[in-house]
């Protein structure tokens, strides 16, 4: 369970990054260098959605900002899961934790809708659909790599 938690943390933390690697080389060697997963994900996504040179700067500015906000939301949710939901707590406190989790999940959905609206000003709908598919495929590939290392 702890491993799954860390995998999810890793995956939510890899959205950003500073540089694009060479096309087709999205998997970072050894996967251990600083920022390697972020660069790998950026390369993976860039290759898949075929960003033009004109689209790339605006796309990554929007996507990186979204990623940072999503990471913050995920951290808040993890804190509630870790510290909240104590059965020793008062009913009112438990209900407050549950309500706070719902509010954070709604913020996450609102953030994703906002991302869609912003990105559609930069990329087309097919590229957006491929972005969603690419994120899912990247996650699946990371899980596969982690399982191979076990």
SULVEN-V627414 format. One record per residue. RES is the residue in one small letter. PSI is psi in radians with two decimals (none if undefined). BURIAL is + if it has 9 or more other ideal C-beta (glycine too) atoms within 8 Angstrom, else -. Layout:
# SULVEN-V627414
[[RES/PSI/BURIAL] [RES/PSI/BURIAL]]
This chain:
# SULVEN-V627414
[[x/-0.70/-] [x/-0.68/-] [x/-0.75/-] [x/-0.71/-] [x/-0.81/+] [x/-0.62/-] [x/-0.77/+] [x/-0.70/+] [x/-0.77/+] [x/-0.79/+] [x/-0.59/+] [x/-0.34/+] [x/-0.07/+] [x/0.19/+] [x/-0.51/+] [x/-2.66/+] [x/2.84/+] [x/-0.64/-] [x/2.68/-] [x/2.35/-] [x/3.14/+] [x/2.49/-] [x/2.43/-] [x/-0.08/-] [x/0.83/-] [x/-0.45/+] [x/2.05/-] [x/2.46/+] [x/2.25/-] [x/-0.24/-] [x/0.31/+] [x/-0.26/-] [x/2.73/-] [x/2.21/-] [x/0.08/-] [x/-0.77/+] [x/-0.61/+] [x/-0.82/+] [x/-0.72/+] [x/-0.76/+] [x/-0.72/+] [x/-0.75/+] [x/-0.78/+] [x/-0.86/+] [x/-0.79/+] [x/-0.75/+] [x/-0.70/+] [x/-0.68/+] [x/0.01/+] [x/1.01/-] [x/2.41/+] [x/2.91/-] [x/-0.54/-] [x/-0.61/-] [x/-0.62/+] [x/-0.89/+] [x/-0.80/-] [x/-0.73/-] [x/-0.89/+] [x/-0.53/+] [x/-0.82/-] [x/-0.83/+] [x/-0.71/+] [x/-0.69/+] [x/-0.79/-] [x/-0.79/+] [x/-0.74/+] [x/-0.74/+] [x/-0.68/+] [x/-0.68/+] [x/-0.76/+] [x/-0.74/-] [x/-0.76/+] [x/-0.65/+] [x/-0.73/-] [x/-0.73/+] [x/-0.72/+] [x/-0.66/+] [x/-0.72/+] [x/-0.76/+] [x/-0.67/+] [x/-0.83/-] [x/-0.45/-] [x/-2.93/+] [x/0.40/+] [x/2.18/-] [x/-0.21/-] [x/-0.21/-] [x/2.83/+] [x/2.68/-] [x/-0.70/-] [x/-0.67/-] [x/-0.71/+] [x/-0.78/+] [x/-0.68/-] [x/-0.72/-] [x/-0.76/+] [x/-0.78/+] [x/-0.68/-] [x/-0.66/+] [x/-0.74/+] [x/-0.75/-] [x/-0.70/-] [x/-0.68/+] [x/-0.64/+] [x/-0.71/-] [x/-0.68/+] [x/-0.75/+] [x/-0.77/-] [x/-0.67/-] [x/-0.72/+] [x/-0.68/-] [x/-0.70/-] [x/-0.71/+] [x/-0.84/+] [x/-0.84/+] [x/-0.74/-] [x/-0.76/+] [x/-0.58/+] [x/-0.21/+] [x/-0.25/-] [x/-0.69/+] [x/2.92/+] [x/3.00/-] [x/-0.57/-] [x/-0.69/-] [x/-0.65/+] [x/-0.79/+] [x/-0.69/-] [x/-0.56/+] [x/-0.84/+] [x/-0.74/-] [x/-0.72/+] [x/-0.72/+] [x/-0.77/+] [x/-0.78/-] [x/-0.67/+] [x/-0.75/+] [x/-0.81/+] [x/-0.70/-] [x/-0.70/+] [x/-0.75/+] [x/-0.75/+] [x/-0.76/-] [x/-0.76/+] [x/-0.67/+] [x/-0.64/-] [x/-0.55/-] [x/-0.30/-] [x/none/-]]
